[in-house]
Amino acid sequence: QWRTFAAAAATVTASALAALALFGVEPWWAFLDNIGRFGTAIATERFSVTNKLQSAYGFLATSGLPKGLAMTAQVGLAAGLVAQTALVWRSATPYALKAAWLIAASVLMSPYVYVYDLTLLAIAQAFLLRHWLGTGLEKRETMILLAVNTLIALMMTIKLPMGFPGTILLLAAVLHEIRNHVRLANLLPCRTAPA
């Protein structure tokens, strides 16, 4: 999808140049300075609202795990997601499942995932639903989507980043469908070319 990548790169470049022309270079320096301070603050005890981070790091740190171990778990999860995404993308999996996996996995890559970042999960769910509608939507699939969105909604009532388990559940559902597809593809008889 090189045209999509090129369009995204051109849009970001044009936006950055417009901001530079309108506001000068000072906001860019402030942005870069703030990123370093923010990252350091999150990794230390000074950042006390880890329940706002809808990532593995936020979930584990809020649950009481030391922040160093929570960040180690986050890095391990990100590495595993990169490896699994490479396998999924190189497979003969239907595009809708690949897209659902990629979007949901992208949400979990960063430790700095906030509630507004979870809007991406609606797109992942739409791709998964598209696949299910093509293969036969059943009660089980409806319950999975309901459970994902219920977990995410729970973060409004409890001080625990429930977006993380909701995203994990969505990824598990997508991975289950991918494995089903691969298993069914392996069961089909091979077609040999006519002699």
C-alpha positions as CSV (number, residue, x, y, z in Angstrom):
1,Q,0.0,0.0,0.0
2,W,2.8,2.4,-1.0
3,R,0.4,5.1,-2.2
4,T,-1.2,5.2,1.3
5,F,2.2,5.5,3.0
6,A,3.2,8.3,0.6
7,A,-0.1,10.2,1.1
8,A,0.3,9.9,4.9
9,A,3.9,11.1,4.7
10,A,3.0,14.0,2.5
11,T,0.2,15.0,4.9
12,V,2.4,14.9,7.9
13,T,5.1,16.8,6.1
14,A,2.7,19.5,4.9
15,S,1.2,19.9,8.4
16,A,4.6,20.2,10.0
17,L,5.7,22.8,7.5
18,A,2.5,24.8,7.9
19,A,2.9,24.7,11.7
20,L,6.6,25.8,11.3
21,A,5.6,28.7,9.0
22,L,2.7,29.9,11.4
23,F,4.3,29.4,14.8
24,G,8.1,29.2,14.2
25,V,10.5,26.6,15.7
26,E,9.8,27.3,19.4
27,P,6.8,24.9,19.7
28,W,8.9,22.1,18.2
29,W,11.7,22.6,20.7
30,A,9.2,22.6,23.5
31,F,7.6,19.5,22.2
32,L,10.9,17.6,22.0
33,D,11.8,18.8,25.5
34,N,8.5,17.8,26.9
35,I,8.6,14.3,25.4
36,G,11.8,13.5,27.4
37,R,10.4,14.9,30.7
38,F,7.1,13.1,30.2
39,G,8.8,9.8,29.5
40,T,11.0,10.1,32.6
41,A,8.0,11.1,34.8
42,I,6.0,8.2,33.7
43,A,8.8,5.7,34.5
44,T,9.1,7.1,38.0
45,E,6.8,7.4,41.0
46,R,6.1,11.1,40.1
47,F,3.5,9.9,37.6
48,S,0.8,8.6,39.9
49,V,-2.2,8.4,37.5
50,T,-1.1,5.2,35.7
51,N,-4.8,4.2,35.6
52,K,-5.2,6.6,32.7
53,L,-2.7,4.6,30.6
54,Q,-4.6,1.9,28.7
55,S,-1.5,-0.2,28.1
56,A,0.1,-3.3,29.7
57,Y,2.4,-0.9,31.5
58,G,-0.6,1.2,32.9
59,F,-2.6,-1.9,33.8
60,L,0.3,-3.6,35.7
61,A,1.6,-0.4,37.4
62,T,-1.9,0.4,38.5
63,S,-2.3,-3.1,39.8
64,G,0.7,-2.6,42.1
65,L,3.6,-4.1,40.0
66,P,6.8,-2.0,40.3
67,K,7.1,0.4,37.4
68,G,10.4,-1.2,36.2
69,L,8.8,-4.6,35.9
70,A,5.7,-3.2,34.3
71,M,7.8,-1.5,31.7
72,T,9.7,-4.7,31.1
73,A,6.4,-6.5,30.5
74,Q,5.4,-3.7,28.1
75,V,8.6,-4.1,26.1
76,G,8.1,-7.9,26.0
77,L,4.5,-7.6,24.9
78,A,5.6,-5.1,22.1
79,A,8.3,-7.5,20.9
80,G,5.9,-10.4,20.8
81,L,3.3,-8.3,18.9
82,V,5.9,-7.3,16.3
83,A,6.8,-10.9,15.7
84,Q,3.2,-12.1,15.6
85,T,2.3,-9.2,13.2
86,A,5.1,-10.2,10.8
87,L,3.7,-13.8,10.8
88,V,0.1,-12.7,10.3
89,W,1.0,-10.2,7.5
90,R,3.1,-12.8,5.6
91,S,0.3,-15.4,5.9
92,A,-2.6,-16.1,3.5
93,T,-5.0,-14.7,6.1
94,P,-7.9,-12.6,4.7
95,Y,-7.2,-8.9,4.5
96,A,-10.0,-8.0,7.0
97,L,-8.3,-10.1,9.7
98,K,-4.9,-8.8,8.9
99,A,-6.2,-5.2,9.3
100,A,-8.0,-6.0,12.5
101,W,-4.9,-7.6,14.0
102,L,-2.6,-4.7,12.9
103,I,-4.8,-2.0,14.3
104,A,-5.5,-3.7,17.6
105,A,-1.8,-4.6,18.0
106,S,-0.7,-1.1,17.2
107,V,-2.8,0.2,20.1
108,L,-0.9,-2.0,22.6
109,M,2.6,-1.2,21.3
110,S,3.1,2.0,23.3
111,P,3.0,2.3,27.1
112,Y,1.4,5.8,26.6
113,V,-2.0,4.7,25.4
114,Y,-4.8,7.0,26.6
115,V,-8.6,6.5,26.4
116,Y,-8.9,8.6,23.3
117,D,-6.4,6.2,21.5
118,L,-8.9,3.4,22.0
119,T,-11.1,4.9,19.3
120,L,-8.9,2.9,16.9
121,L,-10.4,-0.3,18.3
122,A,-13.7,0.7,16.6
123,I,-11.9,0.3,13.2
124,A,-10.4,-3.0,14.3
125,Q,-13.8,-4.3,15.4
126,A,-15.3,-3.1,12.0
127,F,-12.8,-5.2,10.1
128,L,-13.4,-8.2,12.4
129,L,-17.1,-7.8,12.0
130,R,-16.7,-7.6,8.2
131,H,-14.9,-11.0,8.3
132,W,-17.6,-12.5,10.6
133,L,-20.4,-11.2,8.4
134,G,-18.7,-12.9,5.4
135,T,-18.3,-16.2,7.2
136,G,-21.5,-16.2,9.3
137,L,-22.1,-14.1,12.3
138,E,-23.2,-16.1,15.3
139,K,-24.2,-15.3,18.9
140,R,-20.6,-16.1,20.2
141,E,-19.1,-13.3,18.0
142,T,-21.7,-10.8,19.1
143,M,-20.9,-11.6,22.7
144,I,-17.2,-11.1,22.1
145,L,-17.7,-7.6,20.7
146,L,-20.1,-6.8,23.6
147,A,-17.5,-8.0,26.1
148,V,-14.7,-6.0,24.5
149,N,-16.7,-2.8,24.7
150,T,-18.0,-3.5,28.2
151,L,-14.4,-3.9,29.5
152,I,-13.5,-0.6,27.8
153,A,-16.5,1.1,29.3
154,L,-15.7,-0.1,32.8
155,M,-12.7,2.2,33.0
156,M,-15.3,5.0,33.5
157,T,-16.4,3.4,36.8
158,I,-13.3,1.8,38.2
159,K,-9.8,3.1,38.5
160,L,-8.2,0.4,36.5
161,P,-7.2,0.7,32.8
162,M,-9.8,-1.7,31.4
163,G,-8.9,-0.7,27.9
164,F,-5.9,-3.1,28.1
165,P,-7.9,-6.3,28.8
166,G,-10.5,-5.2,26.3
167,T,-7.8,-4.8,23.6
168,I,-6.3,-8.2,24.6
169,L,-9.7,-9.8,24.3
170,L,-10.1,-8.3,20.8
171,L,-6.7,-9.5,19.7
172,A,-7.4,-13.0,21.1
173,A,-10.6,-13.1,19.0
174,V,-8.8,-12.0,15.9
175,L,-6.0,-14.5,16.5
176,H,-8.6,-17.2,17.0
177,E,-10.2,-16.4,13.6
178,I,-6.7,-16.3,11.9
179,R,-5.9,-19.8,13.3
180,N,-9.3,-21.1,12.2
181,H,-8.6,-19.8,8.7
182,V,-5.2,-21.4,8.6
183,R,-6.5,-24.7,9.9
184,L,-9.4,-24.7,7.4
185,A,-7.0,-23.8,4.6
186,N,-4.7,-26.8,5.6
187,L,-7.7,-29.1,5.5
188,L,-8.7,-28.3,2.0
189,P,-7.4,-30.6,-0.7
190,C,-4.5,-29.3,-2.7
191,R,-5.3,-28.4,-6.2
192,T,-2.7,-29.7,-8.6
193,A,-2.1,-28.0,-12.0
194,P,-3.5,-30.0,-14.9
195,A,-0.9,-32.0,-16.8
